[in-house]
Amino acid sequence: MKNQINLLLISIILSCVTSTDDNTDIVNEKQNPEIMEENRNNTDDSIIIQEKKKLLTGRYDPKLHPEFDVLDNIYHTKPEMYLHKGTINAFIKMRTQAQKDGISLIIVSGTRNFYSQKSIWERKYTQNKKNGLTNRENIRKIMLWSSMPSTSRHHWGTDIDINGFDTYFNGTNEKANKEYEWLQNNAHKFGFCQVYSEKKEGGRITGYNEEKWHWSYMPIANQLLEDYKKLITYSDINDFSASELAKELNIIEEYVLGISPTCK
């Protein structure tokens, strides 16, 4: 009996010592400035990454984003338009030079966040489905010209559509031809590049159809594309019709990365 009591006392003492040591470790950890700073940095890094992912996939409000600004109505055709501040400055400089050369440039489409892109996607998807297309056929038809939500460069505030779309730049409009020729010869001077160039061997072979109107402000867009490759996976592409097929159809590899090699 005496031995049992002694063993019990020893057990209690050891338990108290261990508990005290554990609590001491916790207190020391909380009081250690280096550990506390590391924990704060890890939290800050996590917040930065999450905010970056929201920008890359369009899940934000451009009106509230600190890197975006509203564009004066004289530069676009919409009731209201927001772009990345760097894109705005570069476009105004390019437009000013174009005017001196007798060319008129105006933005017909700018930033589209996830929710704007989803609206376009769902409208086209519903119509194609009514016409009997399968999910895969539906996606391929939409993506001749339009992006899946979470994969559009228009999410970034760096990409703009200038003066018109496919019917305007179909090669028969002399005015459009002159504007496109000017952009080909001069846009790069202001940091812009036609990311969806003509598809051909030795050039761009995947992705959307050629878009002569779509120009990207590369000093910012190139970095965002690198961030996209590092941070975004197919699990981030969701919440719209047929989104589950994005991975099977290699949407990131073929479309997000399917840009002109001269723009990289």
C-alpha positions in Angstrom: 0.0 0.0 0.0 2.8 2.4 0.9 4.5 1.7 -2.4 1.4 2.5 -4.3 1.0 5.8 -2.5 4.7 6.7 -3.3 4.2 5.8 -6.9 1.1 8.0 -7.0 2.9 10.9 -5.5 5.8 10.6 -8.0 3.3 10.5 -10.9 1.6 13.7 -9.6 4.9 15.5 -9.2 6.1 14.5 -12.7 2.8 15.6 -14.2 3.0 19.0 -12.6 6.6 19.4 -13.8 5.7 18.5 -17.4 2.7 20.8 -17.3 4.8 23.6 -16.0 7.4 23.0 -18.7 4.8 23.0 -21.4 3.2 26.2 -20.1 6.6 27.8 -19.9 7.4 26.9 -23.5 4.1 28.5 -24.6 4.8 31.6 -22.6 8.3 31.8 -23.9 7.1 31.4 -27.5 4.5 34.1 -27.1 7.1 36.4 -25.5 9.8 35.7 -28.0 9.9 38.7 -30.4 11.4 36.7 -33.2 8.7 34.1 -33.1 6.0 36.7 -32.8 7.4 38.6 -35.8 7.6 35.4 -37.8 4.0 34.5 -37.0 2.9 38.0 -38.1 4.8 37.7 -41.3 3.2 34.4 -42.1 -0.2 35.9 -41.5 0.6 38.9 -43.6 1.9 36.7 -46.5 -1.2 34.5 -46.3 -3.4 37.6 -46.6 -1.4 39.0 -49.5 -1.6 35.7 -51.4 -5.4 35.5 -50.9 -5.9 39.1 -52.1 -3.7 38.3 -55.1 -5.7 35.2 -55.9 -8.9 37.3 -55.8 -7.5 39.7 -58.3 -6.2 36.9 -60.6 -9.6 35.1 -60.7 -11.7 38.3 -60.7 -13.4 37.8 -57.4 -13.2 41.5 -56.3 -14.9 44.8 -56.9 -12.7 47.1 -59.0 -14.3 50.1 -57.5 -12.8 49.2 -54.2 -9.4 47.9 -55.3 -6.5 50.2 -54.4 -4.7 49.5 -57.7 -7.7 50.5 -59.9 -9.2 53.8 -60.9 -12.2 55.0 -62.8 -11.5 56.0 -66.4 -12.8 59.3 -67.7 -15.7 58.8 -70.1 -13.9 60.4 -73.0 -11.7 57.3 -73.2 -14.4 54.6 -73.4 -17.9 53.7 -74.5 -19.4 52.3 -71.3 -21.4 54.1 -68.6 -18.5 53.4 -66.3 -15.1 51.7 -66.6 -12.3 50.8 -64.2 -8.8 49.8 -65.1 -5.5 49.3 -63.4 -3.9 52.7 -62.8 -0.9 51.7 -64.9 -3.0 50.7 -67.8 -4.9 54.0 -67.7 -1.8 56.1 -67.9 -0.3 54.1 -70.7 -3.5 54.1 -72.8 -3.9 57.9 -72.4 -0.3 58.4 -73.7 -1.0 56.0 -76.6 -4.3 57.6 -77.5 -2.7 61.1 -77.5 0.0 60.0 -79.9 -2.6 58.2 -82.1 -4.6 61.4 -82.4 -1.6 63.3 -83.6 -1.2 60.6 -86.3 -4.9 60.9 -87.3 -6.0 57.7 -85.6 -8.9 57.6 -83.1 -8.7 55.0 -80.2 -11.4 54.3 -77.7 -11.9 51.4 -75.3 -15.1 49.4 -75.8 -14.4 46.9 -73.1 -12.1 47.0 -70.0 -12.1 45.3 -66.6 -14.6 42.5 -66.2 -14.5 40.8 -62.8 -15.6 37.3 -62.1 -19.3 38.2 -61.8 -19.4 40.2 -65.1 -17.6 37.3 -66.9 -20.0 34.8 -65.3 -23.0 36.7 -66.6 -21.6 36.5 -70.2 -20.7 32.9 -69.8 -24.1 31.8 -68.4 -26.0 33.7 -71.1 -24.0 32.0 -73.9 -24.0 28.6 -72.2 -27.8 28.6 -71.7 -28.4 29.5 -75.4 -26.0 26.9 -76.7 -27.6 24.3 -74.4 -31.0 25.1 -75.9 -29.5 24.4 -79.3 -28.5 20.9 -78.2 -24.8 21.2 -77.6 -23.1 18.9 -75.1 -21.1 20.5 -72.3 -17.8 20.0 -74.1 -19.2 21.4 -77.4 -20.7 24.3 -75.5 -17.4 25.2 -73.8 -15.5 25.0 -77.0 -18.0 27.2 -78.9 -18.1 29.9 -76.1 -14.3 29.9 -75.9 -13.8 30.8 -79.5 -14.2 34.4 -78.2 -15.1 34.4 -74.5 -13.2 33.3 -71.4 -14.3 31.1 -68.5 -14.8 33.1 -65.4 -11.6 33.0 -63.3 -9.4 32.7 -66.4 -9.9 36.0 -68.2 -7.2 38.5 -68.6 -9.9 41.2 -68.4 -10.1 40.4 -64.6 -6.7 42.0 -64.2 -7.4 45.5 -65.4 -4.5 45.3 -67.8 -6.4 44.2 -70.9 -8.6 46.4 -73.2 -10.7 46.0 -76.3 -10.2 48.9 -78.7 -12.7 50.4 -81.2 -14.7 47.2 -81.9 -14.8 43.5 -82.1 -14.7 40.7 -84.7 -17.2 42.2 -87.2 -15.4 45.6 -87.0 -12.0 44.1 -87.6 -13.0 41.5 -90.2 -10.7 43.0 -92.8 -13.3 44.7 -94.9 -13.5 48.0 -92.9 -10.8 50.4 -94.3 -11.0 52.6 -91.2 -10.5 49.5 -88.9 -7.6 48.3 -91.1 -5.8 51.6 -90.6 -6.3 51.6 -86.9 -5.1 48.0 -86.6 -2.0 48.9 -88.7 -1.2 51.8 -86.4 -1.6 49.6 -83.3 0.7 47.0 -84.8 3.4 49.6 -85.5 3.0 51.7 -82.3 1.3 49.9 -79.4 4.5 48.3 -78.2 6.0 51.7 -77.7 3.5 52.2 -74.9 3.7 48.7 -73.4 0.8 47.1 -75.2 0.8 43.8 -77.1 -1.8 41.9 -79.1 -1.9 38.7 -76.9 -4.3 36.8 -79.2 -2.5 37.0 -82.4 -3.1 35.0 -85.6 -2.8 31.2 -85.0 0.0 29.7 -87.1 2.9 27.3 -86.9 5.8 28.8 -85.2 3.5 31.2 -83.4 0.4 30.9 -81.3 -1.4 27.6 -81.8 -3.8 27.3 -78.9 -6.5 29.4 -77.2 -9.0 31.9 -78.5 -9.4 33.1 -82.1 -7.3 36.0 -83.2 -8.5 39.2 -81.6 -7.1 42.3 -83.4 -8.9 44.5 -80.9 -7.6 42.9 -77.7 -4.5 44.6 -76.3 -2.7 43.9 -73.0 -0.5 46.2 -70.9 2.4 43.9 -70.6 4.5 45.6 -67.8 1.8 44.6 -65.3 0.1 41.7 -67.1 3.3 39.7 -67.5 3.9 39.7 -63.7 0.2 38.8 -63.1 0.5 35.9 -65.5 3.5 34.6 -63.6 1.5 34.9 -60.4 -1.3 33.0 -62.0 0.9 30.1 -62.9 2.2 29.9 -59.3 -0.9 30.5 -57.3 -4.0 29.4 -59.3 -5.0 25.7 -59.7 -8.1 24.1 -61.2 -9.7 24.1 -57.8 -9.9 27.9 -58.0 -12.0 27.7 -61.2 -15.5 27.0 -60.1 -19.1 28.3 -59.4 -20.4 28.5 -63.0 -21.9 26.1 -65.5 -19.6 23.2 -66.6 -16.7 24.6 -64.5 -15.9 21.0 -63.5 -14.6 20.3 -67.0 -11.9 23.0 -66.9 -9.2 20.6 -65.9 -10.2 17.9 -68.4 -10.1 20.5 -71.2 -6.7 22.0 -70.1 -8.2 25.5 -69.9 -5.2 27.0 -68.1 -2.6 25.5 -70.4 -4.4 26.2 -73.6 -6.2 29.4 -73.0 -4.6 31.3 -70.0 -1.2 30.5 -71.3 -2.2 30.5 -75.0 -0.9 33.9 -75.9 1.4 35.2 -78.6 5.1 34.3 -77.9 6.1 37.9 -78.8 4.1 39.2 -75.8 6.0 37.1 -73.2 
